[in-house]
Amino acid sequence: MTPPALRTREDCARRDAEDPLAPLREAFALPEGVVYLDGNSLGALPVATAARVRGVIADEWGNGLIGSWNAAGWMDLPRRVGDRIAPLLGAGAGEVLVADSTSVNLYKVLHVALGLARSRDPARAVIVSERGNFPTDLYIAQSVADACGATLRQVEPDAVVAALDASVAVLLLTHVDYRSGRRHDLRAVQRAASFAGVLVVWDLSHSAGAVPLSLVDDAADFAVGCGYKFLNGGPGAPGYVWAHPRHLEHIEAQGLVQPLSGWIGHRTPFAFAADYAPASGIARFQCGTPPVLALAALDCGVATLRAADALGGVPALHAKAQALIALFIALVDEHCDALGLALRTPRDADRRGSQVSFAHATGGYAIVQALIARGVVGDFRAPDLVRFGIAPVYTRFVDVWDAVAHLRDVLASGEWRDPKFEVRAPVT
Ligand SMILES: *Cc1c(COP(=O)(O)O)cnc(C)c1O
């Protein structure tokens, strides 16, 4: 759906002025003069975060010292922040745990999912994932397969469901692809997998907070995801884990133990028992001591996003993002024609997440650098993608207009060919 009225920058400014979600942007400390289109990689800083983290440091840590584990509720933060995230996933209270990184959570959850699948059918020994999945997902899947005597099979994204034969135990799928922004139909894939006797581990890193999710209603199996992308938790924020309650019961009944059985996941950590006995429920996925400062920042990030609840929540944010992406694509079609960009994101709003990507045969990296020099921050994803994240909680229609205007200028002038834009930094 391309808003036909947005023919000029003034049209976009008017659309922003009429946007009921527009005030949410004021809760973010965005620098002047920057069009930030990388909130899918590192969410922007909420205004509230600095004061909250300062308070945790000065009051809770400085004055409360070790007593704050109890008095300030530090020990419960993984559950409390999980409860704040839960509605974004379509999960219930007490079902989501915040801990570790997405990579580590993947290791724990895949291992348990594999054990559960094999407890039902020992002949199943394959983990299926899609070729081109985010590298950490494939690396971790390989290491779980190696540790458990299973095999990782990578298939094309469109062939995922067809690959779920009787040898497959677990399907590891990223809901929204980090390169193209293509989105799997979670409910349909989950249903097909369940029908085939396969458990699914969903990576929601590029979905949660940007795409409506209903994990419980869709009878999803397991999920993990990132805290520092659309959840605005800050650099290196911990990730989250969810398992459908029906599985937690089976995991307990089977005596399955997650492989990183640290003391904080113990039933009674402060009994300092000699033997490991997992906590019940999702808490069994904890390993070590919670990162309190990072959890406080993530709590603020999620709370800032959840301010949208009163304005329609994620469905309203998602609808706005789709309008922004449609505008982005329409403007590129119109103004950047024959400038070498090829759209890599589905035109169908039902098949994409909250970003838009274009391939450029030779200039991808340098184009992104030239845009950053002009204050338009997107990112480059090897081998050839120029990627723009749309975080509807703070991205405006004028931002899209300005981004495409700069993109057109950078391409039409050949500005990106300046060798200084080819200098590669370690992080792209
Ligand atoms: C961002 C992202 C990750 C990040 O994992 P970390 O352990 O936080 O580095 C993992 N998987 C996917 C699909 C991602 O998009």
The ligand as an ORCA input file, in Angstrom:
! r2SCAN-3c Opt
* xyz 0 1
  C      21.329    -10.154     15.700
  C      21.124    -11.606     15.585
  C      21.772    -12.481     16.448
  C      22.770    -11.941     17.458
  O      23.289    -12.875     18.312
  P      24.245    -12.415     19.510
  O      24.513    -13.627     20.263
  O      23.512    -11.351     20.276
  O      25.478    -11.807     18.909
  C      21.511    -13.832     16.339
  N      20.652    -14.292     15.406
  C      20.010    -13.467     14.546
  C      19.075    -14.008     13.534
  C      20.248    -12.101     14.611
  O      19.641    -11.278     13.756
*
